[in-house]
Amino acid sequence: MDRAGRRTVYAGGMNEPHSRSIGRTILAVLVLVVAAWFLLHALIGIVAWLAGVAVVVVAVVAVIWALRILL
């Protein structure tokens, strides 16, 4: 109740206790770690693919350059 004696009503989840369930917290951390692991591996895969493409392009340019010099 507020100072005027009226009952205070809060929206939705405002009346829930502030303490978190330890199980939900651990589950949230595990989900976050697994998602981060997948994203990191996807990012590493993309970078490795780009590096492989760059190596192939440099090799092709090197072969073309060498053939122009020799022939």
C-alpha positions in Angstrom: 0.0 0.0 0.0 1.1 3.5 -0.6 0.9 6.5 1.7 -2.7 7.3 0.9 -3.8 3.8 1.8 -4.3 2.6 -1.7 -3.1 -0.8 -2.7 -0.3 -0.7 -5.2 -0.7 -3.1 -8.2 2.4 -3.9 -10.3 2.4 -5.2 -13.9 3.0 -8.9 -14.7 6.2 -10.2 -13.1 6.8 -7.4 -10.7 5.3 -9.4 -7.8 7.7 -12.3 -8.2 10.6 -12.7 -5.8 13.9 -11.3 -6.9 15.9 -14.5 -6.2 16.9 -16.6 -9.2 16.7 -20.3 -9.4 20.3 -21.8 -9.4 19.2 -24.4 -11.9 17.9 -21.8 -14.4 21.0 -19.8 -14.0 23.3 -22.8 -14.6 21.1 -23.7 -17.7 21.4 -20.2 -19.0 25.2 -20.2 -18.6 25.5 -23.6 -20.4 23.3 -22.4 -23.3 25.4 -19.2 -23.6 28.7 -21.2 -23.5 27.5 -23.7 -26.2 26.2 -20.9 -28.4 29.5 -19.0 -28.1 31.4 -22.2 -28.9 29.4 -22.8 -32.1 29.8 -19.2 -33.2 33.5 -19.2 -32.5 34.0 -22.4 -34.6 31.8 -21.0 -37.4 33.9 -17.8 -37.4 37.2 -19.8 -37.4 35.8 -21.9 -40.3 35.0 -18.8 -42.3 38.4 -17.2 -41.7 40.1 -20.5 -42.6 38.1 -20.7 -45.9 38.9 -17.1 -46.7 42.6 -17.8 -46.1 42.5 -20.9 -48.3 40.9 -18.9 -51.1 43.6 -16.2 -50.7 46.3 -18.8 -50.9 44.8 -20.3 -54.1 44.5 -16.9 -55.7 48.1 -16.0 -54.8 49.3 -19.3 -56.2 47.4 -18.8 -59.5 48.8 -15.3 -59.8 52.3 -16.6 -59.1 52.0 -19.3 -61.8 50.8 -16.8 -64.3 53.6 -14.4 -63.5 56.3 -17.1 -63.7 54.9 -18.3 -67.1 55.0 -14.8 -68.4 58.6 -14.4 -67.3 59.8 -17.7 -68.6 58.0 -17.7 -72.0 
